[in-house]
Amino acid sequence: MIDAAYPPARRVAPTLHEQLTRHHAAARRRGEGLRAPLPEAEVIEALIEAGFWASLRREEGRSPKISLAFLPPDPANGALVFGRGIPMSPGALTRLAPAVERPGMHLCVWGRSHELNVWGATRSLPDLCMVLEVVEPGLVVAKYSRGEGYGKFGNLAMLKGDRVKVVNEDAARRPDCPGLLASLTGSAGDDESLGESSMLVQLALSMRAHGHGGSLLVVRDGSDWERSIVRPIPYRVSPPFSRLADLVRSGPQEEGGLHWQEVRQAIHSIAGLTAVDGALVMTRGYELFAFGAKIARVDGGERVGKVVRLEPVVGRSPAVIEAAELGGTRHLSAAQFVHDQRDALALVASQDGRFTIFLWSDFDERIHAHRIETLLL
């Protein structure tokens, strides 16, 4: 089925099978009816191998973007079903890629590890469905579908060339873990599905997607955040922009409905403003105060020193480093802002795809800098 073996796929497949097995067991304990099959390690390996080698091909000069979902044929769920199965070879996947490269479309794969066939395409996936996404040449991400929170998938692992990053799903259990990280790793409770964590996930995804880099400062209502901002603020919003806040207060509706589309539009509008040089300032209630704001140390305040760098990846331990080692000016200024405004949260996207959450930890009495791009791919 494939041109050659891809050794990282064989190394990581048993681990991914174990992760999915735990998710399925947890769903059964919650009394949830499961419709998604649990793929064996050999199937996971075959999906990764085919996706990886397909990612290195080109069709009409373009690299493929493909999402492969492992599930049995079921025309009843609105899927497009082919007259006959297509062997899951890298060449076949590359030829099919233009038809399904838009977000939300998945090629459906079923069979045994050496007999996998593409039987159709769908937009609808059952919860806990195994998905392999081809992101760019040499980069694939193993995921599973999750029902809560406006269509976000849970990431299991990222494979880029010979590098493998397996998501540490226990990372959210650390003291002072941000709710956004808990939501991305599937640790957030159901009552947070439309809460701060879910909305921040969508804002983070949109910030990373525009590719310009940016900073988002999330402050508490009534906080004196302007003490940490250079005046005059070039792009103050008056009155505060409250479209997203109003939509969240109006309550959830089914994903794909009008309310969901309006929420997504509001999120993209706000995230787009982070592309302007400077930081965007928003309350935890999603009211936008300013963008393009320049961060400064408060009068008489201490300069941020050492921070704790964390990454929710298996094998990565917390490291205490100088704040200047985090990155450029955007990262350093965000760390300084949270150092001075300790009830605030800062989200920073880099042009190279890195994404960092900054928050103050009372447990360590230092800034925590969480690198979460592996969870956002």
WONORCOR-V906911 format. One record per residue. N is the residue number from 1. SS is DSSP state (alpha for helix, beta for strand, coil for the rest). PSI is psi as a letter, one per 40 degrees, with the letter a starting at -180 (999 if undefined). OMEGA is omega as a letter, one per 30 degrees, with the letter a starting at -180 (none if undefined). Layout:
# WONORCOR-V906911
n ss psi omega
N SS PSI OMEGA
N SS PSI OMEGA
This chain:
# WONORCOR-V906911
n ss psi omega
1 coil d a
2 coil i a
3 coil d a
4 coil i l
5 coil i l
6 coil g a
7 alpha d l
8 alpha d l
9 alpha d a
10 alpha d a
11 alpha d a
12 alpha d a
13 alpha d l
14 alpha d l
15 alpha d l
16 alpha d l
17 alpha d l
18 alpha d l
19 alpha d a
20 alpha d l
21 alpha d l
22 alpha d l
23 alpha d l
24 alpha d l
25 alpha d l
26 alpha d l
27 alpha d l
28 alpha d l
29 alpha d l
30 coil e l
31 coil e a
32 coil h l
33 coil h a
34 coil h l
35 coil e a
36 coil h l
37 coil i l
38 coil h a
39 coil i l
40 coil i a
41 alpha d l
42 alpha d l
43 alpha d l
44 alpha d l
45 alpha d a
46 alpha d l
47 alpha d a
48 alpha d a
49 alpha d a
50 alpha d l
51 alpha d a
52 alpha d a
53 alpha d l
54 alpha d a
55 alpha d a
56 coil e l
57 coil i l
58 beta i l
59 beta h a
60 coil f l
61 coil e a
62 beta i l
63 beta h a
64 coil i l
65 coil h a
66 beta i l
67 beta h a
68 beta h l
69 beta h a
70 beta h l
71 coil i a
72 coil i l
73 coil h l
74 coil g a
75 alpha e a
76 alpha d a
77 alpha e l
78 coil e a
79 coil i l
80 beta h a
81 beta h l
82 beta i l
83 beta d l
84 beta i a
85 beta i l
86 beta h l
87 beta h a
88 coil g l
89 coil i l
90 alpha d l
91 alpha d l
92 alpha d l
93 alpha d l
94 alpha d l
95 alpha d a
96 alpha e a
97 alpha d a
98 coil d a
99 coil e a
100 coil f a
101 coil e l
102 coil i a
103 coil h l
104 coil e l
105 coil h a
106 beta h l
107 beta h a
108 beta h a
109 beta i l
110 beta i l
111 coil a l
112 coil i a
113 coil d a
114 coil e a
115 coil f a
116 coil h l
117 beta i l
118 beta h a
119 beta e l
120 beta a a
121 beta i a
122 beta i l
123 coil e a
124 coil h a
125 coil i l
126 coil i l
127 coil i l
128 coil f l
129 coil h l
130 beta h a
131 beta h l
132 beta h a
133 beta h l
134 beta h a
135 beta d a
136 beta i a
137 coil h l
138 coil e a
139 beta h l
140 beta i a
141 beta h l
142 beta h a
143 beta i l
144 beta i a
145 coil i l
146 coil h a
147 coil d a
148 coil i l
149 coil f l
150 coil f l
151 coil e l
152 coil h l
153 coil i l
154 beta h a
155 beta i l
156 beta d a
157 beta i l
158 beta h l
159 beta h l
160 beta h a
161 coil b l
162 coil e l
163 beta h l
164 beta h l
165 beta h l
166 beta h a
167 beta h l
168 coil h a
169 coil e l
170 coil e a
171 alpha d a
172 alpha e l
173 alpha e l
174 coil i l
175 coil i l
176 coil f l
177 coil h l
178 coil i l
179 alpha d l
180 alpha d l
181 alpha d l
182 alpha d l
183 alpha d a
184 alpha d a
185 coil e l
186 coil e a
187 coil e a
188 coil i l
189 coil i a
190 alpha d a
191 alpha e l
192 alpha e a
193 coil d l
194 coil f a
195 coil a a
196 alpha d a
197 alpha d a
198 alpha d l
199 alpha d l
200 alpha d l
201 alpha d a
202 alpha d l
203 alpha d l
204 alpha d l
205 alpha d a
206 alpha d l
207 alpha d a
208 alpha d a
209 alpha d a
210 alpha e l
211 coil e a
212 coil e a
213 coil i l
214 beta i l
215 beta h l
216 beta h l
217 beta h a
218 beta h a
219 beta i l
220 coil i l
221 coil h l
222 coil e l
223 coil i a
224 coil f a
225 alpha d a
226 alpha e l
227 alpha d a
228 alpha e a
229 beta h l
230 coil h l
231 coil i g
232 coil i l
233 coil h a
234 coil d a
235 beta g l
236 beta i a
237 beta h a
238 beta h f
239 beta i l
240 beta i l
241 beta h a
242 coil e a
243 alpha d a
244 alpha d l
245 alpha d a
246 alpha d a
247 alpha d l
248 alpha d l
249 alpha d a
250 coil e l
251 coil i a
252 coil i l
253 coil i a
254 coil h l
255 coil h a
256 coil e l
257 coil a a
258 alpha d a
259 alpha d l
260 alpha d l
261 alpha d l
262 alpha d l
263 alpha d l
264 alpha d l
265 alpha d l
266 alpha d l
267 alpha d a
268 alpha d l
269 alpha d l
270 alpha d a
271 alpha d l
272 alpha d a
273 alpha d l
274 coil e l
275 coil e l
276 coil h a
277 coil h a
278 coil a a
279 beta i l
280 beta h a
281 beta h a
282 beta i l
283 beta i l
284 coil e l
285 coil e l
286 coil f l
287 coil h a
288 beta h a
289 beta d a
290 beta i l
291 beta i a
292 beta f a
293 beta h l
294 coil h a
295 beta h l
296 coil i l
297 coil h a
298 coil i l
299 coil h l
300 coil e a
301 coil i l
302 coil i l
303 coil h a
304 coil h a
305 coil b a
306 beta i l
307 beta i l
308 beta h l
309 beta h a
310 beta i l
311 beta h a
312 coil g a
313 beta h l
314 coil h l
315 coil e l
316 coil h l
317 coil i l
318 coil i a
319 beta h l
320 beta h a
321 beta i l
322 beta i a
323 alpha d a
324 alpha e a
325 alpha e a
326 alpha d a
327 coil a a
328 coil a a
329 alpha d a
330 alpha d l
331 alpha d a
332 alpha d a
333 alpha d l
334 alpha d l
335 alpha d l
336 alpha d l
337 alpha d a
338 alpha d l
339 alpha d a
340 alpha d a
341 coil g a
342 coil e l
343 coil e a
344 coil i l
345 beta h l
346 beta h l
347 beta h a
348 beta h l
349 beta h l
350 coil i l
351 coil d a
352 coil e l
353 coil e l
354 coil i l
355 beta h a
356 beta h l
357 beta h l
358 beta h l
359 beta i l
360 beta h l
361 beta h l
362 coil d a
363 coil d a
364 coil e a
365 coil f l
366 beta i l
367 beta h l
368 beta h l
369 beta h a
370 beta h l
371 beta h a
372 coil e a
373 alpha d l
374 alpha d a
375 alpha e a
376 alpha e a
377 coil 999 none
